Amino acid sequence: MKTRITELFGIQHPIIQGGMHFVGLAPLAAAVSQAGGLGMITGLTLRTPELLAKEIARAGELTDKPFGVNLTFLPAFSDPPYPEYIAAIAAGGVKIVETAGRSPEKYMPALKAAGIKVIHKCTSVRHALKAERIGCDAVSVDGFECGGHPGEDDVPNFILLPRAAEELKVPFVASGGMVDGRSLVAALALGADGINMGTRFIATKEAPVHENVKKAIVAASELDTRLIMRRLKNTERVLNNAGVTRLLEIEREKGDKLAIADIYGQVAGIYPKVMVEGDVEAGAWSCGMAAGLIHDIPSVRDLVDRIMADAERLVRGRLTSLLAPHASRP
């Protein structure tokens, strides 16, 4: 399948694995790229640029296909050494970066000077247009269904994607609720050039996370995520668990006086406990509503092949069969 995204990134299938904390490491990124998609190493999971350089090298040993690095620009009070991370990405020969969080505008000259293509993650059309204006090569449009941070507009993909298609000139992929061939065909029909999957890729054999995490996603329904930190204007969609229940109780108790310090124990340092140790009840960890559509833990190759086969079957079979014969059309 050829789309503007496959052409831009030199990949076989229009499927991107989004950056995910403690998930987007070399084994998963390489597996996605080997299967014909675009894998992503999550840069800030590696605590230093030197560790990122080693993870890039590790991925390069596992695949000769294109892969990228996710670089999330955190709030101003946090100050990772972004120039050094970008230098490590460039030195590792990586030519694709997925940016997220704050605007990457400050770092675009360095990224472009290194010949890196940038896809920026956005939760609104206005932010996507800003990304286009500052020179991003593509955009990942995140609907309200997505795991992690869906923004504050609460616009689902059935509206957000066609609005993006009306406004954007650069290629874009759909993120949030993307899990299978139906998702891909729907996203393409709504104007996207591919899909970005997060939660679906966690529930794969190659995802370097504890088996408890994968089983929790498979067991979850579409009703089992919660929105936290809404009062702090930092909304995050997470899988419901004991830690999240306590967090929401604190939010209700504090009301408008809520501060990040009040819920620090439920959000800080949670990912190692969950992803590495398997304590899925420890606190808040990102999960999309797509969990309700995830029923197995396949290999990445089997998942990607299944998505593409189902998408082709939908287009050539069901959708084509719904059309009236050419001779009978006006």
N, C-alpha and C positions, 0 to 999 in steps of 0.2 A: 504494500500500500504506500503510495506516494502522497505526501502533503507538504505544505510549506515548512513544517517542522522537521520532517525527515530529511528534506533537502538542506535546510539550514544547518542541522547538526550532523549530517552524514550517517544517519541511522536507518535501520530497515523498517522498524515499526514505530508508529507515532505514540509511543508509550514512554513516559518519564517516571522514574522513581524519585519522589521528592525527598528533600533533606529531612531527616528525623534524628533527634538527639539519641545517642547511644544505639541507634539502629543502622544509620547510613554509614557503615564501615566497609572496608574493602571487599569482604566476602559477598555481601549483598549487592553492592554497586557493580562489581565485576560480573556477577551472575546475571543481573538485568541487562548489562551491555552485551554479554555473550549470547543472550537470548534474542538480541536484536533491538532492544529498547535503549534507553539512556539511563545508566546508573549514576547515583550521586553519593559522594562521600560528604558527610556532615562535618564541615571544617571545625566548628567550635567544640565538637565533642572531643577532638584532639586538643589537649590543653595548651599546647605550644605550637608555633609554626614548625619546629623541628619534628614534632610527633606527626603533624600533618604531612610533612614531606615523606616520612617513612610509610605512612598509610597510602599515599599516592603511589609510591614505589611498589608497595605490596599489591595494590590493585593492578598496576601495570604488569606484574608477573602473572596475574590470573586472567587477563584479557588483553587482546591487542585491538579491541574495539574502542570507540570514543566513550569516555565517561567524564563526568563533571564533578565540581565541588560546590556544595552549598555554603554560602557565607551569609550569616544572619547579622545584621547591624543592630545592635542592642541599644536600649535607651542611653541617653547621654551620660548617666552616672556610672555606666559600665564602659570600660575602655580597653578592650582587647587590642593587641598590636596588629591592627588590620593591614598596614603596609607590609609588615613582615609575613603575614598570612598570604597576601597577594603575591609577594615575591616567591614564596614557597610553591604556590600554585603554578606560577609561570615557569619556575625552574624545573618543575616536575613534568612540563610539557602538556599540562592540561589546558584545553582551549575553550572550555565551557564552564561558566560559573552561574549558579542559581543564587540570586540575592533575595533577601527577605528582610522583614522588619523595617527599619528606617530607610529612607531614600538612599540609594547607592551613589547619588550624584557626585559627592566629594571624591569618590574612588574611581569614577568612570575613566578619567584620563589614564590612570595607571593600568587599569584593566584593558583598555583599548590599545595602549602602547605595547602591551604584551600579546596583542592579537587574539584576545579572549572575547568570545561571544557571551553576552549577558542576557539571561532570562530572569525577570524580576517578578516576584510573587505579590499579587495585589488582590484586595478584597472589594474594590470598587472601580467603576469605570473612570472616575476622575483621577484616581491614583495610577491606573493603567495608562491614561493619556499622559500623565506626568512622566512615567517611565519611558514612554515612546519619545517624548520631547527631549529627554536628557541623553538619548542615544542607545537605550536598551534594544537589543536585537529581537526580543520576543518577550511575551508576558505570560505568566501563569495566573489565571483568573480563578480565585477561590470563592466558591459559593458558601452560603451560610451552613451547609451540611458538613463542611470540612472539619476534620480534627485539628486541634491546635487553635490558632487565633483567627477567627472568621471576621474580624473587624467589628464595627459598631452599627452597620447599616442593616444587617439582618436580611439581605437579599439572596434568595436561593438561586441556584443555577438556571432554572427554567426561565428566569427573567434576566439574570446577570449576563449569561453567555450571549444571547441575541443582542443585548444592549452593547456589549463589548464589540460584537461583530459589526454593529452599526457605526461605531466610532473609531475603531483602531485600524491602522494600516499595517502594522507589524503582525506577524503570526502570533497566535496565542493558543494555549492549551487550557482545558477545563480541569479544575481540581476541586474535590469535594464530592463524595458520593460515587466516585469512579471505581468500579470493581471488575467489570466483565465486558463481553462483546456488546451487550445492550448499551452499556454506558458509553462505549466508544462510538457506536453508531449514533446515539442520541446527541453526543457532544458535537460530532461532525455535522449533524443535521441542524444544530443550533448555531453553527458558524465557527466552531473551534477547529483547530488544525491537529488536535491530538488530545491526549489525556495525561494527567499527572496523578499517580496513585501513591498514597502513603499507607493508610491502615491496611489495605489489601496486601501490600508487600511485607508487612510485619508478619502476617500469617503465612509464611512460606518456609520451606525447609532451610534455605540458606540464610535467612534473617538471623543475625548473631545475637539473639535475645533468648531469655529463659523460656522453656517450653510452657511454663504457666501463663506467660503473656499471650502466646499464640492460642492456647486453649481458652483463655478468658475472652479473646476476640471472637472465636468461633461460637462460644456459648452465649454471647451477647445478642440482644435484639436491637432493632432500630430505636427502641425506647430507652436504652440503657446508657445514654450519654447525658451529661449535665453541663450547663454553662456556669462557669465560675468567674469571679473578679469583674463582674459587670459594673459594679459601683465604682471600680477603680479605672474604668475605661480601658481595660486590658483583658477583654473577654476571651476565655479559652474554653474550647469544647473538650471534655475529658470523659473517660469511662467512669461510671458510677462505682464507688466502692466505699468501704468504711471510712477511709481518710477523707474522701470527698464529702461524705455525709456530715462529718464533723466540721469540715470547712464551711459548708453551706449553713450549718447551724450558727457558726461564728458570724458569718455575713449577716444573717437575720438578726442576731443579737446586737451587733454593732450598728447596723443600719447605715445612715449617712456618715457616721463617724469612723467607718471602717478604714484601716490603714494596712498597707502591705505587711507590716510587722505583726498584725493580728493573726495572719494566716501563714506566716513564714514556715512554721513547722510542717504544714501540709503541702507546701510547694517546693521548698528548698532541699536540694540533695535527694530528691525522690527517685530520679531516673536510675542511678546505680542500684538502689534497693529493688526497684521493679524489674528493670531490664536484665540486670546481671544476677541478682540474688533470687528473683522470682516472687517477691512479696507484692503481689498485685493489689493488695489492700492498703499499701503503705501511704498513699496520698494521690495527688493529682497527676495523671499522665494522659497525654493527648490521645484521642481516639475519635474517629469520625462516625457519623450515623451509618456509614456504609457497613459497619460491623454486622448489621442485621442481614446483609446479603452475603456474608462470608461464612461458608459452611465446611471448609476443608483447609488442609495445610499442604498444598502441593509444592513441588519444586518450582523455582522461578521459570525454568524453561517450559514446563508443562502449563503453567498459568498463562504465560505470554502466548504460547501456541494456541491454547484454548480460546483466549480472547480474540485472537486474529481469525481463527476458524469460525467462531460463533458470529463475529462481525460480518464476515463474508457470507455466511449462510443467511443471516438476517437480510442483508442487502439483496443478494441474488435470489433468495427464496421468498421469504414472507413479504418484504416490501415490494419487490417486483411483481409478485402475484396479485397484489392489491390494485395494480394499475389496470385500467381497461385496455384491451388490445388496441394497437396503434390505429388500425383502420376505423375504429369506432369513435375515435376522439375527433373533436372539431379541428 
